[in-house]
Amino acid sequence: MNFLNYYYVYVEYFIFFFVHNKILIQQKVMLVVMFQIFQFLEIEGHLGAKELTITSLSQESKIF
């Protein structure tokens, strides 16, 4: 599958999670899970996933 397919799906879950859960601990857990998922994708051969994740997460956090 295309890397962007994974990216957009997890961004949607990320936004859904923040909208429906305002507890900081859960948000931190979600950030860790997201980062581990993208690290795994990078290991599987999607180079640059870590940088893309860091920039997109910083942009998402500004929204909330």
Backbone atoms as SQL, in Angstrom:
CREATE TABLE atoms (id INTEGER PRIMARY KEY, chain TEXT, resi INTEGER, resn TEXT, atom TEXT, x REAL, y REAL, z REAL);
INSERT INTO atoms VALUES
  (1, 'A', 1, 'MET', 'N', 0.840, -1.197, 0.000),
  (2, 'A', 1, 'MET', 'CA', 0.000, 0.000, 0.000),
  (3, 'A', 1, 'MET', 'C', 0.876, 1.249, 0.000),
  (4, 'A', 2, 'ASN', 'N', 0.295, 2.328, -0.418),
  (5, 'A', 2, 'ASN', 'CA', 1.020, 3.590, -0.471),
  (6, 'A', 2, 'ASN', 'C', 1.193, 4.158, 0.934),
  (7, 'A', 3, 'PHE', 'N', 2.334, 4.768, 1.177),
  (8, 'A', 3, 'PHE', 'CA', 2.606, 5.348, 2.493),
  (9, 'A', 3, 'PHE', 'C', 1.589, 6.431, 2.840),
  (10, 'A', 4, 'LEU', 'N', 1.180, 7.227, 1.854),
  (11, 'A', 4, 'LEU', 'CA', 0.235, 8.311, 2.134),
  (12, 'A', 4, 'LEU', 'C', -1.113, 7.777, 2.590),
  (13, 'A', 5, 'ASN', 'N', -1.477, 6.570, 2.134),
  (14, 'A', 5, 'ASN', 'CA', -2.719, 5.969, 2.611),
  (15, 'A', 5, 'ASN', 'C', -2.649, 5.751, 4.119),
  (16, 'A', 6, 'TYR', 'N', -1.538, 5.185, 4.588),
  (17, 'A', 6, 'TYR', 'CA', -1.344, 5.010, 6.026),
  (18, 'A', 6, 'TYR', 'C', -1.368, 6.368, 6.732),
  (19, 'A', 7, 'TYR', 'N', -0.681, 7.338, 6.143),
  (20, 'A', 7, 'TYR', 'CA', -0.537, 8.651, 6.773),
  (21, 'A', 7, 'TYR', 'C', -1.893, 9.303, 7.011),
  (22, 'A', 8, 'TYR', 'N', -2.728, 9.359, 5.969),
  (23, 'A', 8, 'TYR', 'CA', -4.011, 10.039, 6.105),
  (24, 'A', 8, 'TYR', 'C', -4.946, 9.296, 7.053),
  (25, 'A', 9, 'VAL', 'N', -4.902, 7.976, 7.040),
  (26, 'A', 9, 'VAL', 'CA', -5.749, 7.200, 7.954),
  (27, 'A', 9, 'VAL', 'C', -5.382, 7.502, 9.404),
  (28, 'A', 10, 'TYR', 'N', -4.087, 7.507, 9.717),
  (29, 'A', 10, 'TYR', 'CA', -3.681, 7.745, 11.102),
  (30, 'A', 10, 'TYR', 'C', -3.881, 9.194, 11.508),
  (31, 'A', 11, 'VAL', 'N', -3.760, 10.127, 10.573),
  (32, 'A', 11, 'VAL', 'CA', -4.051, 11.527, 10.897),
  (33, 'A', 11, 'VAL', 'C', -5.527, 11.683, 11.245),
  (34, 'A', 12, 'GLU', 'N', -6.407, 10.965, 10.514),
  (35, 'A', 12, 'GLU', 'CA', -7.832, 11.027, 10.829),
  (36, 'A', 12, 'GLU', 'C', -8.107, 10.469, 12.218),
  (37, 'A', 13, 'TYR', 'N', -7.491, 9.338, 12.560),
  (38, 'A', 13, 'TYR', 'CA', -7.648, 8.786, 13.907),
  (39, 'A', 13, 'TYR', 'C', -7.088, 9.746, 14.954),
  (40, 'A', 14, 'PHE', 'N', -5.969, 10.384, 14.616),
  (41, 'A', 14, 'PHE', 'CA', -5.325, 11.330, 15.525),
  (42, 'A', 14, 'PHE', 'C', -6.262, 12.500, 15.842),
  (43, 'A', 15, 'ILE', 'N', -6.869, 13.080, 14.801),
  (44, 'A', 15, 'ILE', 'CA', -7.794, 14.200, 14.983),
  (45, 'A', 15, 'ILE', 'C', -9.029, 13.746, 15.758),
  (46, 'A', 16, 'PHE', 'N', -9.578, 12.577, 15.392),
  (47, 'A', 16, 'PHE', 'CA', -10.745, 12.029, 16.082),
  (48, 'A', 16, 'PHE', 'C', -10.452, 11.848, 17.568),
  (49, 'A', 17, 'PHE', 'N', -9.257, 11.343, 17.858),
  (50, 'A', 17, 'PHE', 'CA', -8.870, 11.088, 19.248),
  (51, 'A', 17, 'PHE', 'C', -8.817, 12.390, 20.041),
  (52, 'A', 18, 'PHE', 'N', -8.227, 13.439, 19.460),
  (53, 'A', 18, 'PHE', 'CA', -8.103, 14.710, 20.171),
  (54, 'A', 18, 'PHE', 'C', -9.451, 15.388, 20.347),
  (55, 'A', 19, 'VAL', 'N', -10.330, 15.252, 19.370),
  (56, 'A', 19, 'VAL', 'CA', -11.635, 15.907, 19.466),
  (57, 'A', 19, 'VAL', 'C', -12.479, 15.260, 20.562),
  (58, 'A', 20, 'HIS', 'N', -12.390, 13.945, 20.679),
  (59, 'A', 20, 'HIS', 'CA', -13.278, 13.225, 21.591),
  (60, 'A', 20, 'HIS', 'C', -12.640, 12.900, 22.937),
  (61, 'A', 21, 'ASN', 'N', -11.356, 13.187, 23.121),
  (62, 'A', 21, 'ASN', 'CA', -10.691, 12.927, 24.404),
  (63, 'A', 21, 'ASN', 'C', -9.780, 14.098, 24.750),
  (64, 'A', 22, 'LYS', 'N', -10.095, 14.774, 25.837),
  (65, 'A', 22, 'LYS', 'CA', -9.321, 15.955, 26.221),
  (66, 'A', 22, 'LYS', 'C', -8.346, 15.668, 27.360),
  (67, 'A', 23, 'ILE', 'N', -8.185, 14.397, 27.728),
  (68, 'A', 23, 'ILE', 'CA', -7.310, 14.053, 28.841),
  (69, 'A', 23, 'ILE', 'C', -5.855, 14.016, 28.359),
  (70, 'A', 24, 'LEU', 'N', -4.981, 14.735, 29.043),
  (71, 'A', 24, 'LEU', 'CA', -3.598, 14.884, 28.585),
  (72, 'A', 24, 'LEU', 'C', -2.862, 13.553, 28.536),
  (73, 'A', 25, 'ILE', 'N', -3.112, 12.676, 29.502),
  (74, 'A', 25, 'ILE', 'CA', -2.403, 11.399, 29.523),
  (75, 'A', 25, 'ILE', 'C', -2.731, 10.598, 28.268),
  (76, 'A', 26, 'GLN', 'N', -4.013, 10.573, 27.889),
  (77, 'A', 26, 'GLN', 'CA', -4.409, 9.826, 26.699),
  (78, 'A', 26, 'GLN', 'C', -3.798, 10.447, 25.446),
  (79, 'A', 27, 'GLN', 'N', -3.698, 11.775, 25.424),
  (80, 'A', 27, 'GLN', 'CA', -3.098, 12.438, 24.265),
  (81, 'A', 27, 'GLN', 'C', -1.618, 12.061, 24.144),
  (82, 'A', 28, 'LYS', 'N', -0.925, 12.022, 25.281),
  (83, 'A', 28, 'LYS', 'CA', 0.492, 11.656, 25.249),
  (84, 'A', 28, 'LYS', 'C', 0.668, 10.215, 24.785),
  (85, 'A', 29, 'VAL', 'N', -0.204, 9.324, 25.260),
  (86, 'A', 29, 'VAL', 'CA', -0.135, 7.926, 24.824),
  (87, 'A', 29, 'VAL', 'C', -0.353, 7.837, 23.324),
  (88, 'A', 30, 'MET', 'N', -1.311, 8.606, 22.801),
  (89, 'A', 30, 'MET', 'CA', -1.601, 8.575, 21.374),
  (90, 'A', 30, 'MET', 'C', -0.394, 9.079, 20.579),
  (91, 'A', 31, 'LEU', 'N', 0.273, 10.119, 21.075),
  (92, 'A', 31, 'LEU', 'CA', 1.462, 10.631, 20.390),
  (93, 'A', 31, 'LEU', 'C', 2.549, 9.566, 20.325),
  (94, 'A', 32, 'VAL', 'N', 2.742, 8.845, 21.430),
  (95, 'A', 32, 'VAL', 'CA', 3.767, 7.803, 21.458),
  (96, 'A', 32, 'VAL', 'C', 3.425, 6.688, 20.479),
  (97, 'A', 33, 'VAL', 'N', 2.144, 6.288, 20.467),
  (98, 'A', 33, 'VAL', 'CA', 1.710, 5.224, 19.553),
  (99, 'A', 33, 'VAL', 'C', 1.904, 5.658, 18.107),
  (100, 'A', 34, 'MET', 'N', 1.518, 6.903, 17.793),
  (101, 'A', 34, 'MET', 'CA', 1.683, 7.415, 16.429),
  (102, 'A', 34, 'MET', 'C', 3.157, 7.378, 16.026),
  (103, 'A', 35, 'PHE', 'N', 4.032, 7.837, 16.917),
  (104, 'A', 35, 'PHE', 'CA', 5.453, 7.905, 16.591),
  (105, 'A', 35, 'PHE', 'C', 6.018, 6.511, 16.364),
  (106, 'A', 36, 'GLN', 'N', 5.595, 5.538, 17.192),
  (107, 'A', 36, 'GLN', 'CA', 6.073, 4.171, 17.016),
  (108, 'A', 36, 'GLN', 'C', 5.577, 3.583, 15.701),
  (109, 'A', 37, 'ILE', 'N', 4.336, 3.899, 15.326),
  (110, 'A', 37, 'ILE', 'CA', 3.790, 3.396, 14.058),
  (111, 'A', 37, 'ILE', 'C', 4.622, 3.919, 12.888),
  (112, 'A', 38, 'PHE', 'N', 4.937, 5.222, 12.908),
  (113, 'A', 38, 'PHE', 'CA', 5.695, 5.786, 11.798),
  (114, 'A', 38, 'PHE', 'C', 7.146, 5.316, 11.807),
  (115, 'A', 39, 'GLN', 'N', 7.697, 5.048, 12.991),
  (116, 'A', 39, 'GLN', 'CA', 9.041, 4.468, 13.040),
  (117, 'A', 39, 'GLN', 'C', 9.032, 3.082, 12.405),
  (118, 'A', 40, 'PHE', 'N', 7.991, 2.299, 12.669),
  (119, 'A', 40, 'PHE', 'CA', 7.870, 0.971, 12.073),
  (120, 'A', 40, 'PHE', 'C', 7.757, 1.079, 10.552),
  (121, 'A', 41, 'LEU', 'N', 6.954, 2.028, 10.073),
  (122, 'A', 41, 'LEU', 'CA', 6.795, 2.200, 8.628),
  (123, 'A', 41, 'LEU', 'C', 8.122, 2.602, 7.992),
  (124, 'A', 42, 'GLU', 'N', 8.894, 3.427, 8.706),
  (125, 'A', 42, 'GLU', 'CA', 10.189, 3.847, 8.169),
  (126, 'A', 42, 'GLU', 'C', 11.131, 2.653, 8.081),
  (127, 'A', 43, 'ILE', 'N', 11.108, 1.795, 9.095),
  (128, 'A', 43, 'ILE', 'CA', 11.942, 0.593, 9.079),
  (129, 'A', 43, 'ILE', 'C', 11.539, -0.310, 7.914),
  (130, 'A', 44, 'GLU', 'N', 10.248, -0.344, 7.615),
  (131, 'A', 44, 'GLU', 'CA', 9.748, -1.194, 6.532),
  (132, 'A', 44, 'GLU', 'C', 10.114, -0.643, 5.151),
  (133, 'A', 45, 'GLY', 'N', 10.717, 0.531, 5.097),
  (134, 'A', 45, 'GLY', 'CA', 11.200, 1.021, 3.814),
  (135, 'A', 45, 'GLY', 'C', 10.663, 2.370, 3.392),
  (136, 'A', 46, 'HIS', 'N', 9.824, 2.985, 4.216),
  (137, 'A', 46, 'HIS', 'CA', 9.295, 4.302, 3.868),
  (138, 'A', 46, 'HIS', 'C', 10.220, 5.359, 4.458),
  (139, 'A', 47, 'LEU', 'N', 11.237, 5.738, 3.707),
  (140, 'A', 47, 'LEU', 'CA', 12.228, 6.686, 4.202),
  (141, 'A', 47, 'LEU', 'C', 11.600, 8.063, 4.352),
  (142, 'A', 48, 'GLY', 'N', 12.015, 8.771, 5.388),
  (143, 'A', 48, 'GLY', 'CA', 11.512, 10.116, 5.622),
  (144, 'A', 48, 'GLY', 'C', 10.231, 10.153, 6.431),
  (145, 'A', 49, 'ALA', 'N', 9.743, 9.011, 6.893),
  (146, 'A', 49, 'ALA', 'CA', 8.486, 8.986, 7.642),
  (147, 'A', 49, 'ALA', 'C', 8.631, 9.716, 8.977),
  (148, 'A', 50, 'LYS', 'N', 9.806, 9.589, 9.588),
  (149, 'A', 50, 'LYS', 'CA', 9.996, 10.206, 10.907),
  (150, 'A', 50, 'LYS', 'C', 9.914, 11.729, 10.801),
  (151, 'A', 51, 'GLU', 'N', 10.579, 12.301, 9.804),
  (152, 'A', 51, 'GLU', 'CA', 10.544, 13.747, 9.633),
  (153, 'A', 51, 'GLU', 'C', 9.127, 14.213, 9.317),
  (154, 'A', 52, 'LEU', 'N', 8.437, 13.463, 8.467),
  (155, 'A', 52, 'LEU', 'CA', 7.067, 13.817, 8.111),
  (156, 'A', 52, 'LEU', 'C', 6.171, 13.764, 9.338),
  (157, 'A', 53, 'THR', 'N', 6.397, 12.765, 10.190),
  (158, 'A', 53, 'THR', 'CA', 5.590, 12.611, 11.401),
  (159, 'A', 53, 'THR', 'C', 5.814, 13.776, 12.354),
  (160, 'A', 54, 'ILE', 'N', 7.068, 14.150, 12.546),
  (161, 'A', 54, 'ILE', 'CA', 7.377, 15.224, 13.491),
  (162, 'A', 54, 'ILE', 'C', 6.745, 16.532, 13.027),
  (163, 'A', 55, 'THR', 'N', 6.862, 16.858, 11.751),
  (164, 'A', 55, 'THR', 'CA', 6.313, 18.119, 11.264),
  (165, 'A', 55, 'THR', 'C', 4.796, 18.102, 11.308),
  (166, 'A', 56, 'SER', 'N', 4.180, 16.978, 10.930),
  (167, 'A', 56, 'SER', 'CA', 2.722, 16.928, 10.904),
  (168, 'A', 56, 'SER', 'C', 2.153, 16.950, 12.314),
  (169, 'A', 57, 'LEU', 'N', 2.818, 16.271, 13.259),
  (170, 'A', 57, 'LEU', 'CA', 2.322, 16.276, 14.637),
  (171, 'A', 57, 'LEU', 'C', 2.442, 17.660, 15.250),
  (172, 'A', 58, 'SER', 'N', 3.506, 18.389, 14.925),
  (173, 'A', 58, 'SER', 'CA', 3.647, 19.734, 15.464),
  (174, 'A', 58, 'SER', 'C', 2.565, 20.644, 14.887),
  (175, 'A', 59, 'GLN', 'N', 2.203, 20.435, 13.624),
  (176, 'A', 59, 'GLN', 'CA', 1.127, 21.222, 13.030),
  (177, 'A', 59, 'GLN', 'C', -0.220, 20.849, 13.633),
  (178, 'A', 60, 'GLU', 'N', -0.445, 19.551, 13.872),
  (179, 'A', 60, 'GLU', 'CA', -1.710, 19.112, 14.461),
  (180, 'A', 60, 'GLU', 'C', -1.860, 19.655, 15.879),
  (181, 'A', 61, 'SER', 'N', -0.764, 19.697, 16.640),
  (182, 'A', 61, 'SER', 'CA', -0.855, 20.143, 18.028),
  (183, 'A', 61, 'SER', 'C', -1.199, 21.629, 18.102),
  (184, 'A', 62, 'LYS', 'N', -0.825, 22.404, 17.080),
  (185, 'A', 62, 'LYS', 'CA', -1.179, 23.821, 17.066),
  (186, 'A', 62, 'LYS', 'C', -2.693, 24.000, 16.932),
  (187, 'A', 63, 'ILE', 'N', -3.344, 23.074, 16.221),
  (188, 'A', 63, 'ILE', 'CA', -4.791, 23.169, 16.028),
  (189, 'A', 63, 'ILE', 'C', -5.507, 23.014, 17.365),
  (190, 'A', 64, 'PHE', 'N', -4.985, 22.122, 18.210),
  (191, 'A', 64, 'PHE', 'CA', -5.654, 21.844, 19.474),
  (192, 'A', 64, 'PHE', 'C', -4.990, 22.597, 20.620);
